[in-house]
Amino acid sequence: MSKQTEAALREGLADGIGFIVGALGGWLLGQQFGLDFVNTPGYGLPQIASLVLIVAGSGLGRWLLRRLLIKP
């Protein structure tokens, strides 16, 4: 396997796993605060705050896993 292929594979895995794990972490954190975007109807302030935590968790998880798996 070439160096470029290996680097692309590591980057793709870091993005995918980091995104999913981070989103789950953000969702669970929101549930701890009583915010649940997934299981409540409507679009009020609690649902939007929960969605922000999910999106922030996705970005943070992706960033963190890229830092851990991709070495320059």
MDAnalysis code that builds the backbone (N, CA, C; Angstrom):
import MDAnalysis as mda
import numpy as np

u = mda.Universe.empty(216, n_residues=72, atom_resindex=np.repeat(np.arange(72), 3), trajectory=True)
u.add_TopologyAttr("name", ["N", "CA", "C"] * 72)
u.add_TopologyAttr("resid", np.arange(1, 73))
u.add_TopologyAttr("resname", ["MET", "SER", "LYS", "GLN", "THR", "GLU", "ALA", "ALA", "LEU", "ARG", "GLU", "GLY", "LEU", "ALA", "ASP", "GLY", "ILE", "GLY", "PHE", "ILE", "VAL", "GLY", "ALA", "LEU", "GLY", "GLY", "TRP", "LEU", "LEU", "GLY", "GLN", "GLN", "PHE", "GLY", "LEU", "ASP", "PHE", "VAL", "ASN", "THR", "PRO", "GLY", "TYR", "GLY", "LEU", "PRO", "GLN", "ILE", "ALA", "SER", "LEU", "VAL", "LEU", "ILE", "VAL", "ALA", "GLY", "SER", "GLY", "LEU", "GLY", "ARG", "TRP", "LEU", "LEU", "ARG", "ARG", "LEU", "LEU", "ILE", "LYS", "PRO"])
u.atoms.positions = np.array([
    [0.846, -1.169, 0.000],
    [0.000, 0.000, 0.000],
    [0.899, 1.242, 0.000],
    [0.586, 2.190, -0.848],
    [1.421, 3.388, -0.953],
    [1.188, 4.311, 0.254],
    [2.127, 5.219, 0.454],
    [2.035, 6.179, 1.563],
    [0.800, 7.065, 1.417],
    [0.485, 7.476, 0.186],
    [-0.677, 8.329, -0.045],
    [-1.974, 7.600, 0.263],
    [-2.046, 6.342, -0.127],
    [-3.245, 5.551, 0.149],
    [-3.420, 5.344, 1.644],
    [-2.328, 5.041, 2.320],
    [-2.383, 4.844, 3.769],
    [-2.798, 6.128, 4.479],
    [-2.261, 7.257, 4.055],
    [-2.615, 8.548, 4.661],
    [-4.091, 8.867, 4.423],
    [-4.587, 8.607, 3.223],
    [-5.990, 8.871, 2.916],
    [-6.911, 7.964, 3.722],
    [-6.517, 6.715, 3.899],
    [-7.310, 5.781, 4.685],
    [-7.355, 6.203, 6.150],
    [-6.222, 6.597, 6.695],
    [-6.184, 7.055, 8.090],
    [-7.025, 8.310, 8.277],
    [-6.953, 9.223, 7.315],
    [-7.732, 10.454, 7.395],
    [-9.230, 10.161, 7.328],
    [-9.615, 9.281, 6.438],
    [-11.028, 8.929, 6.315],
    [-11.564, 8.234, 7.557],
    [-10.779, 7.320, 8.114],
    [-11.193, 6.656, 9.347],
    [-11.274, 7.631, 10.513],
    [-10.312, 8.524, 10.604],
    [-10.330, 9.526, 11.673],
    [-11.564, 10.412, 11.549],
    [-11.900, 10.825, 10.349],
    [-13.076, 11.669, 10.142],
    [-14.357, 10.929, 10.514],
    [-14.509, 9.722, 9.993],
    [-15.737, 8.977, 10.224],
    [-15.950, 8.602, 11.674],
    [-14.946, 8.011, 12.286],
    [-15.067, 7.568, 13.677],
    [-15.173, 8.776, 14.613],
    [-14.357, 9.794, 14.372],
    [-14.398, 10.989, 15.219],
    [-15.728, 11.701, 15.150],
    [-16.311, 11.771, 13.957],
    [-17.596, 12.433, 13.778],
    [-18.691, 11.700, 14.545],
    [-18.761, 10.384, 14.396],
    [-19.810, 9.601, 15.039],
    [-19.645, 9.598, 16.566],
    [-18.446, 9.328, 17.038],
    [-18.213, 9.279, 18.486],
    [-18.433, 10.660, 19.112],
    [-17.997, 11.709, 18.433],
    [-18.210, 13.053, 18.948],
    [-19.681, 13.438, 18.993],
    [-20.434, 13.056, 17.963],
    [-21.865, 13.357, 17.946],
    [-22.583, 12.616, 19.074],
    [-22.231, 11.359, 19.286],
    [-22.837, 10.607, 20.384],
    [-22.474, 11.223, 21.735],
    [-21.231, 11.653, 21.862],
    [-20.818, 12.308, 23.102],
    [-21.574, 13.608, 23.348],
    [-21.764, 14.403, 22.298],
    [-22.525, 15.642, 22.426],
    [-23.982, 15.383, 22.774],
    [-24.547, 14.346, 22.180],
    [-25.933, 13.996, 22.469],
    [-26.092, 13.542, 23.926],
    [-25.155, 12.687, 24.388],
    [-25.218, 12.224, 25.771],
    [-24.999, 13.366, 26.759],
    [-24.120, 14.295, 26.424],
    [-23.908, 15.464, 27.281],
    [-25.187, 16.296, 27.362],
    [-25.849, 16.477, 26.234],
    [-27.116, 17.199, 26.234],
    [-28.170, 16.512, 27.079],
    [-28.215, 15.192, 27.028],
    [-29.175, 14.461, 27.851],
    [-28.884, 14.662, 29.337],
    [-27.620, 14.764, 29.705],
    [-27.269, 15.002, 31.104],
    [-27.786, 16.362, 31.588],
    [-27.894, 17.319, 30.666],
    [-28.429, 18.643, 31.001],
    [-29.939, 18.732, 30.802],
    [-30.571, 17.618, 30.434],
    [-32.016, 17.610, 30.212],
    [-32.414, 18.101, 28.829],
    [-31.487, 18.117, 27.887],
    [-31.747, 18.560, 26.516],
    [-31.683, 17.351, 25.594],
    [-32.705, 17.190, 24.763],
    [-32.700, 16.031, 23.869],
    [-33.310, 16.407, 22.528],
    [-32.473, 16.613, 21.552],
    [-32.928, 16.965, 20.206],
    [-33.564, 15.777, 19.499],
    [-33.058, 14.590, 19.760],
    [-33.454, 13.403, 19.016],
    [-34.846, 12.924, 19.398],
    [-35.179, 12.904, 20.669],
    [-36.416, 12.274, 21.134],
    [-37.522, 13.222, 21.550],
    [-37.396, 14.512, 21.262],
    [-38.465, 15.446, 21.618],
    [-38.963, 16.153, 20.371],
    [-40.276, 16.378, 20.284],
    [-40.826, 17.058, 19.105],
    [-40.626, 18.571, 19.200],
    [-40.702, 19.215, 18.066],
    [-40.644, 20.667, 18.028],
    [-39.230, 21.211, 17.923],
    [-39.174, 22.539, 17.784],
    [-37.888, 23.225, 17.654],
    [-37.856, 24.417, 18.598],
    [-37.765, 24.145, 19.882],
    [-37.639, 25.195, 20.882],
    [-36.184, 25.388, 21.255],
    [-35.961, 26.230, 22.249],
    [-34.599, 26.508, 22.706],
    [-33.882, 25.255, 23.223],
    [-34.546, 24.363, 23.977],
    [-33.833, 23.157, 24.430],
    [-33.386, 22.252, 23.275],
    [-34.209, 22.132, 22.247],
    [-33.841, 21.296, 21.105],
    [-32.684, 21.913, 20.318],
    [-32.706, 23.206, 20.150],
    [-31.629, 23.875, 19.424],
    [-30.323, 23.802, 20.216],
    [-30.395, 23.975, 21.531],
    [-29.199, 23.867, 22.362],
    [-28.621, 22.448, 22.283],
    [-29.494, 21.451, 22.276],
    [-29.035, 20.070, 22.145],
    [-28.385, 19.836, 20.790],
    [-28.972, 20.391, 19.744],
    [-28.398, 20.254, 18.405],
    [-27.017, 20.909, 18.333],
    [-26.853, 22.036, 18.978],
    [-25.547, 22.711, 19.010],
    [-24.509, 21.818, 19.704],
    [-24.900, 21.163, 20.790],
    [-23.975, 20.247, 21.467],
    [-23.600, 19.065, 20.580],
    [-24.551, 18.553, 19.823],
    [-24.272, 17.437, 18.917],
    [-23.302, 17.859, 17.825],
    [-23.547, 19.015, 17.230],
    [-22.671, 19.504, 16.157],
    [-21.279, 19.829, 16.697],
    [-21.226, 20.457, 17.865],
    [-19.919, 20.767, 18.469],
    [-19.166, 19.489, 18.811],
    [-19.877, 18.494, 19.316],
    [-19.245, 17.211, 19.616],
    [-18.709, 16.534, 18.364],
    [-19.448, 16.641, 17.269],
    [-18.989, 16.060, 16.006],
    [-17.685, 16.699, 15.547],
    [-17.649, 18.011, 15.571],
    [-16.439, 18.709, 15.151],
    [-15.264, 18.444, 16.075],
    [-15.525, 18.435, 17.383],
    [-14.453, 18.190, 18.341],
    [-13.927, 16.760, 18.232],
    [-14.828, 15.809, 18.070],
    [-14.398, 14.416, 17.921],
    [-13.570, 14.208, 16.672],
    [-13.987, 14.812, 15.577],
    [-13.240, 14.712, 14.315],
    [-11.856, 15.340, 14.467],
    [-11.813, 16.523, 15.065],
    [-10.543, 17.217, 15.243],
    [-9.595, 16.414, 16.135],
    [-10.126, 15.896, 17.243],
    [-9.300, 15.159, 18.191],
    [-8.752, 13.873, 17.584],
    [-9.583, 13.131, 16.884],
    [-9.103, 11.887, 16.300],
    [-8.108, 12.142, 15.170],
    [-8.294, 13.214, 14.420],
    [-7.303, 13.556, 13.399],
    [-5.953, 13.851, 14.049],
    [-5.968, 14.544, 15.176],
    [-4.717, 14.861, 15.880],
    [-4.034, 13.590, 16.378],
    [-4.842, 12.619, 16.830],
    [-4.276, 11.389, 17.383],
    [-3.811, 10.416, 16.308],
    [-4.545, 10.307, 15.193],
    [-4.234, 9.297, 14.185],
    [-3.338, 9.778, 13.055],
    [-3.332, 11.066, 12.804],
    [-2.564, 11.573, 11.673],
    [-1.362, 12.330, 12.203],
    [-0.238, 11.744, 12.054],
    [1.021, 12.359, 12.488],
    [1.722, 12.936, 11.245],
    [2.250, 14.153, 11.346],
    [2.929, 14.741, 10.174],
    [4.230, 14.043, 9.842],
])
